[in-house]
Amino acid sequence: MRRKNLSPGELGHGFENRVKNTLERNSYVLIKKNQWNKNYAPEKDKASKREYDLVMFNLRDKQIYIIECKAHYSPNNLVSLNQIKEFNNKLENYDGKHAIGMMVTDTYFTIPVKRYASKHNILIINGKQLRKIEKKPGGTMMSIASRMISSGLENLVNKL
């Protein structure tokens, strides 16, 4: 499953794009991608310390979603309890607006992760569920509309 000559970061960015494209075909519009921590200076530290992988707005339920993408590229490498706890610590309202946390992986979640996510109202989507969403027909026009809307959506959301 792992592609040769790609770093884990390159594989992760590819998975983020896969998740973004899938959600765009299903009524989500991108607000921001790879938003940096407020007190993080990437020019001083090359480590990947993003606050949110994706921030998206769902046109159907009118909600903002903060999305964490976990690409493991191995069916035996499950999302751990520590990883979802770290994500939960990062979750906060998006610019003062209610946001829903969502974690998406290409593999699966451990049972403790499922319990933790349920207790903390974090939506989780495993690899099998993601593939099912990707196969839903009729999403091409929504994807195009989503990309057209996304350029002005952040300003609209900030005015809400």
C-alpha positions in Angstrom: 0.0 0.0 0.0 2.9 2.3 0.7 4.3 4.0 -2.4 8.1 3.9 -3.0 10.3 7.0 -2.6 7.6 9.1 -0.8 8.3 10.4 2.7 5.6 9.9 5.4 4.8 13.6 5.0 4.2 13.3 1.3 2.0 10.2 1.9 0.1 12.1 4.6 -0.5 15.1 2.3 -1.8 12.8 -0.4 -4.2 11.3 2.1 -5.4 14.7 3.2 -6.1 15.6 -0.4 -8.0 12.3 -0.8 -10.1 13.1 2.2 -10.7 16.7 1.1 -11.7 15.6 -2.4 -14.1 13.0 -1.0 -15.7 15.4 1.4 -16.0 18.0 -1.4 -18.0 15.6 -3.4 -20.3 15.2 -0.4 -21.4 18.8 0.4 -18.3 20.0 2.2 -16.5 23.1 1.3 -12.8 23.7 2.2 -12.2 26.7 4.5 -8.6 26.1 5.4 -6.0 23.4 4.9 -2.9 22.8 7.1 -3.6 25.6 9.5 -0.6 26.2 11.7 -0.6 26.5 15.5 -1.0 30.1 16.6 2.5 30.3 18.3 4.4 28.1 15.8 7.1 29.5 13.5 7.6 27.1 10.6 10.6 29.0 9.4 12.5 28.1 12.6 11.3 24.5 13.0 10.7 22.2 10.0 8.7 19.7 12.1 5.1 19.2 11.0 3.1 20.8 13.7 -0.2 21.8 12.2 -3.2 22.6 14.3 -5.7 21.3 11.8 -5.3 19.3 8.7 -8.6 20.5 7.2 -11.3 22.9 8.2 -14.4 22.4 6.2 -18.0 23.7 6.1 -20.9 21.2 5.4 -23.5 22.8 3.2 -26.2 20.4 4.3 -26.0 20.8 8.1 -24.4 24.3 8.1 -21.6 23.1 10.4 -17.9 23.7 10.5 -15.8 20.5 10.8 -12.2 20.4 12.1 -10.7 17.3 10.5 -7.6 15.3 11.4 -6.3 12.8 8.8 -4.3 9.8 9.9 -2.7 7.9 7.0 -1.1 4.7 8.2 -1.0 2.8 4.9 -0.9 -0.5 6.8 -3.9 -2.5 7.9 -2.1 -3.4 11.1 -1.3 0.2 12.1 -4.4 1.4 13.9 -5.2 4.9 15.2 -4.2 4.9 18.9 -5.8 6.4 21.9 -2.9 8.8 22.3 -3.5 10.1 18.8 -7.2 10.9 19.3 -6.4 12.5 22.7 -3.9 14.8 21.1 -6.5 15.7 18.5 -9.1 16.4 21.1 -6.6 18.7 22.9 -6.3 20.7 19.7 -10.0 21.0 19.2 -11.6 24.3 20.0 -14.2 26.5 18.4 -13.2 27.8 15.0 -12.8 31.5 15.4 -15.5 31.5 18.1 -17.9 29.4 16.1 -19.0 25.9 17.1 -17.0 23.2 15.2 -17.3 19.4 15.1 -14.2 17.3 15.4 -13.7 14.5 12.8 -10.9 12.0 12.5 -10.4 10.1 9.3 -8.0 7.2 8.7 -7.2 4.8 5.9 -7.0 1.9 8.4 -9.1 1.4 11.6 -9.5 2.6 15.1 -8.9 0.7 18.3 -11.8 0.0 20.6 -10.5 2.5 23.2 -10.4 5.1 20.5 -14.0 4.4 19.5 -15.1 4.8 23.1 -13.1 8.0 23.6 -14.5 9.5 20.4 -18.0 8.7 21.4 -17.6 10.2 24.8 -16.0 13.4 23.4 -18.4 13.7 20.4 -15.6 13.2 17.8 -16.8 11.7 14.5 -14.5 8.9 13.3 -14.3 7.5 9.8 -12.3 4.4 9.1 -10.8 3.2 5.8 -13.7 1.0 4.9 -16.2 3.8 5.5 -14.1 6.3 3.6 -13.9 3.9 0.5 -17.7 3.6 0.7 -18.2 7.4 0.8 -15.7 7.7 -2.2 -17.9 5.3 -4.3 -21.1 7.3 -3.8 -22.3 8.4 -7.3 -23.1 11.9 -8.4 -20.5 13.9 -6.5 -18.6 15.5 -9.4 -20.8 18.6 -9.7 -20.7 19.1 -5.9 -16.9 18.9 -6.0 -16.8 21.6 -8.7 -19.3 23.8 -6.9 -17.4 23.3 -3.6 -14.1 24.5 -5.2 -15.9 27.5 -6.6 -17.5 28.4 -3.3 -14.4 27.8 -1.1 -12.5 31.0 -2.2 -15.1 33.3 -0.6 -16.5 30.9 2.1 -14.0 31.9 4.8 -15.2 35.5 4.6 -18.8 34.4 4.7 -18.2 32.1 7.7 -16.4 34.9 9.6 -19.4 37.1 9.1 -21.8 34.5 10.6 
